[in-house]
Amino acid sequence: MAQLQHFTAPVDAVLARMRALDAELPEPDGVAVFNRVYLAVTEEVGRRLDAGVFADRRAAATLDVRFAERYLAAVDAVARDRRPPACWRPLFQFRRHPGVRPLQFALAGINAHIGHDLALAVVDACRTLGCEPADLEDEFDRVGDLLGSLEERIREDLMPGPDVLQIADPITHLLGSWSLERAREATWAAARALWALRHCGDLAGEFTERLDAAVGFAGRMLLTPYGD
């Protein structure tokens, strides 16, 4: 039991931060929308850690925490009037735009977090654990499967009504074209590339910057306002 608590205490700490944000942010705020989604994901990861679903609890907890820390660091940067990573800037820029729907906020946050943060979190976790990305593939897949099941629920809960969809057909097409599965596949490839480049200094930095910029561009497209 003590060993399990040792693994889950850091998860509890990031959960506490997300719950505090949930209580603090106004409900329509775009960051609040994403935070609620991510809180649900992290709570489910915590339950599955407790239930022994992950074969390697230490690896799963480490990946989960390193992953969450990337999002929380972006929140902290904005709170201190600093620029967050490029992948997060569209969400913070458009968080109060009346023409952006909750589903767009949720998917833009997932895009930033999966497309950029998860690749870096895999590398962070490998350094912490002293392992290779291949050693975390099972944990990566289990977390990805959980996100996939929640994405379907998110789309059902946050998708605008039929009348809005008819009016906003281009936006409907845009949201439908983004795929979590494709994002996961690209992220795993990016994580492996970053790990291979970890001793290459400037090259690794350039790869990370380009990944950040590309994910940020996709996020900006996902947040296209459809009207006031």
C-alpha positions in Angstrom: 0.0 0.0 0.0 2.8 2.4 0.9 4.5 1.7 -2.5 1.2 2.5 -4.3 0.8 5.8 -2.4 4.4 6.7 -3.4 3.4 6.3 -7.1 0.0 8.0 -6.8 1.0 11.0 -4.6 2.3 13.0 -7.6 -0.9 12.2 -9.5 -2.9 13.5 -6.6 -0.9 16.7 -6.6 -1.6 17.5 -10.3 -5.3 16.5 -9.7 -5.4 19.1 -6.9 -4.1 21.8 -9.2 -6.7 20.9 -11.9 -9.5 20.9 -9.4 -8.4 24.3 -8.1 -8.4 25.6 -11.7 -11.9 24.1 -12.2 -13.2 26.0 -9.1 -11.4 29.2 -10.1 -12.1 29.6 -13.8 -15.5 30.8 -15.1 -17.4 28.0 -16.9 -17.4 29.5 -20.4 -13.7 30.1 -20.4 -12.0 28.0 -23.1 -9.2 27.0 -20.7 -11.8 25.9 -18.2 -13.5 23.8 -20.9 -10.3 21.9 -21.6 -9.4 21.7 -17.9 -12.7 19.9 -17.2 -11.9 17.4 -19.9 -8.4 16.8 -18.8 -9.4 16.6 -15.1 -11.8 13.8 -16.1 -8.9 12.0 -17.9 -6.5 12.3 -15.1 -9.1 11.2 -12.5 -9.7 8.1 -14.6 -5.9 7.4 -14.8 -5.8 7.7 -11.0 -8.6 5.2 -10.6 -6.9 2.8 -13.0 -3.6 3.1 -11.1 -5.4 2.2 -7.9 -7.1 -0.8 -9.6 -3.9 -2.1 -11.0 -4.8 -1.8 -14.6 -1.3 -0.6 -15.5 1.3 -3.4 -15.4 4.0 -0.9 -14.5 2.4 1.6 -12.1 5.6 3.6 -11.6 6.0 4.1 -15.4 2.3 5.0 -15.9 2.3 7.4 -12.9 5.5 9.1 -14.1 4.3 9.5 -17.7 0.9 10.9 -16.4 2.6 13.4 -14.1 5.2 14.6 -16.6 2.4 15.0 -19.1 0.2 17.0 -16.8 3.1 19.2 -15.7 3.5 20.5 -19.3 -0.1 21.8 -19.4 0.1 23.3 -15.9 3.4 25.0 -16.8 1.6 26.7 -19.7 -1.2 27.8 -17.4 1.4 29.2 -14.9 3.3 31.0 -17.7 0.1 32.9 -18.8 -0.7 33.7 -15.1 2.8 35.3 -14.9 2.4 37.3 -18.2 4.8 35.1 -20.0 4.4 33.4 -23.3 3.3 29.8 -23.2 4.5 27.3 -25.9 3.2 28.1 -29.4 0.9 25.1 -29.3 -1.0 26.6 -26.3 -1.2 30.2 -27.5 -4.3 29.9 -29.7 -6.4 28.5 -26.8 -5.3 31.3 -24.4 -5.8 33.9 -27.1 -9.3 32.8 -28.0 -10.4 31.5 -24.6 -13.2 34.2 -24.3 -14.1 34.6 -27.9 -17.9 34.4 -28.2 -17.8 32.8 -31.7 -15.8 29.7 -30.6 -17.8 26.7 -29.4 -16.9 24.6 -26.3 -16.1 21.6 -28.5 -13.5 23.7 -30.3 -11.9 24.7 -27.1 -11.7 21.1 -25.9 -10.2 19.8 -29.1 -7.7 22.7 -29.4 -6.5 21.8 -25.9 -6.3 18.1 -26.7 -4.4 19.0 -29.9 -1.8 21.0 -28.0 -1.5 18.5 -25.2 -1.3 15.4 -27.4 0.4 16.9 -30.4 3.2 18.6 -28.5 3.3 17.9 -24.7 2.9 14.2 -24.8 6.0 13.7 -27.0 8.1 15.8 -24.6 6.5 14.0 -21.6 7.6 10.6 -23.0 11.2 11.9 -23.2 10.9 13.4 -19.7 9.6 10.2 -18.3 12.3 8.1 -20.0 15.0 10.3 -18.4 13.3 10.0 -15.0 12.9 6.3 -15.2 16.2 5.6 -17.0 14.4 3.7 -19.9 13.8 3.9 -23.6 10.5 5.0 -25.3 9.8 1.4 -26.3 9.6 0.6 -22.5 6.7 3.1 -22.2 4.7 2.0 -25.2 2.1 0.0 -23.3 1.5 2.9 -20.9 1.4 5.3 -23.8 -1.2 3.1 -25.6 -3.4 2.7 -22.5 -3.5 6.4 -21.8 -4.2 7.0 -25.5 -7.1 4.5 -25.5 -8.6 6.3 -22.5 -8.4 9.6 -24.3 -10.0 8.0 -27.3 -13.0 6.8 -25.4 -13.4 10.2 -23.7 -13.0 12.1 -27.1 -16.1 10.3 -28.3 -18.0 11.4 -25.2 -16.7 14.9 -25.5 -17.9 15.2 -29.0 -21.4 14.0 -28.0 -21.6 16.3 -25.0 -20.1 19.5 -26.6 -21.1 19.2 -30.2 -23.4 22.1 -31.2 -27.0 21.4 -32.0 -28.3 20.5 -35.5 -29.3 24.0 -36.4 -25.9 25.4 -35.6 -24.2 22.6 -37.5 -26.2 23.5 -40.6 -25.2 27.2 -40.3 -21.6 26.3 -39.5 -21.0 23.6 -42.0 -17.3 24.6 -42.7 -16.6 24.5 -38.9 -18.3 21.1 -38.7 -16.1 19.8 -41.4 -13.0 21.3 -39.8 -13.7 19.7 -36.4 -14.6 16.4 -38.0 -11.2 16.3 -39.9 -9.1 16.4 -36.7 -8.3 12.9 -35.5 -7.0 11.9 -32.1 -5.7 8.6 -33.5 -3.6 10.3 -36.1 -2.3 12.8 -33.5 -1.3 9.9 -31.3 0.6 8.2 -34.1 2.4 11.4 -35.0 3.2 12.0 -31.3 4.7 8.5 -30.8 6.9 9.1 -33.9 7.9 12.5 -32.6 8.8 11.1 -29.1 11.1 8.5 -30.7 12.7 11.1 -32.8 13.3 13.5 -29.9 14.8 10.6 -27.9 17.1 9.8 -30.7 18.1 13.4 -31.0 18.5 14.0 -27.3 22.3 14.4 -27.5 22.2 16.5 -30.7 21.7 19.9 -29.0 20.7 22.5 -31.6 19.0 19.9 -33.8 16.8 18.6 -31.0 15.9 22.2 -30.1 15.0 23.0 -33.7 12.9 19.8 -34.0 11.0 20.7 -30.8 10.4 24.3 -32.0 9.0 23.1 -35.3 6.8 20.6 -33.6 5.5 23.3 -31.3 4.8 25.7 -34.2 3.0 23.1 -36.3 0.8 22.0 -33.5 0.0 25.6 -32.7 -1.0 26.2 -36.3 -3.4 23.3 -36.2 -4.8 24.7 -32.9 -5.4 28.0 -34.5 -7.4 26.4 -37.3 -9.5 24.4 -34.8 -10.4 27.7 -33.0 -11.8 29.4 -36.2 -14.8 31.5 -34.9 -18.0 30.7 -36.8 -19.8 33.9 -35.7 -20.6 36.1 -32.8 
